[in-house]
Amino acid sequence: MAVVTTPTHPITPPTFTPTTKMQAAAMSSMVAMPRASVRVQARRSTLMGKGVVGLAPVAKVTVTRKVATTAMAKSVIAPLNNDPFIGMLETPVTSSPLVAGLLSNLPAYRTGVSPVLRGVEVGLAHGFLLVGPFIKLGPLRDTASAEVAGCLSAAGLVGILALCLTIYGAVSFQNEEVLGQKTLTGREISKDALQSADGWANFTSGWLVGGLSGVAWGYICTQILPLYQ
C-alpha cells in the first residue's frame, strides 16, 4: 500500500511594516471609540463648524447670550421716533414718564405760559441760588460785609447773563420763519412764542427782573433767619 505524502509548506507569519501598524492602530481606535464621543464630535462639527476642533459646547451658550444682549440693547435704545436723522436717542431714562413729565413742567417747555413769566421764574431760581456761593466762597467771606458783597456779586452775574441772553437772541432770531408747521392731517401747529425775537426779548427782561428779585430775597433771608446767624 503506497502512502501519498503531500509536501507541507511552512506558514510564515505576516510581516507588519510601519505603515501597516499605523493603519491598524487607527482602525482599532475608531472601533473602540464610545458612542458618546461620536455624538459630541458630531455636535461640534454641526454647531461649531468642521474646521473648529477642541471647543466645548458651552461656546454656543456664550454666543447666544451676546446675540440676546445686542438685540435687547437695540430694542431698548433706538432713534427718536425711529428717525436716525433727528440726532436724539430714546432710552429708558429720556423716554420714561417721570422724566418726560419733569421736562414738560420746566419753564422753557411750558408753551402755555408767556415768555415774561417764564423768564421771571427762571431768574428767581437762579438769582436765589447764586447768593450762597458768593457769600461763603467769595474773597470777603471772613469780613462783616460778606453778605452785602456776595449779593452784589450775584447781582452783577445776573446782569452779565442777561446781556448774554440779549446777544443770543439778536443772533439767533434775525429772520422770521415764513413756513409754518402742520400735521399730516393739515392742522397747523402753533409756534412757541419764545422762539421769536420779541418772545426772547420778553424772556430776557423777565430773567433780569426775576434774577435781581432772587438776589434781594436771598439777602433778606441772610438778615432775618436766626439759624443763619
Disulfide bonds with the S-S distance in Angstrom:
none
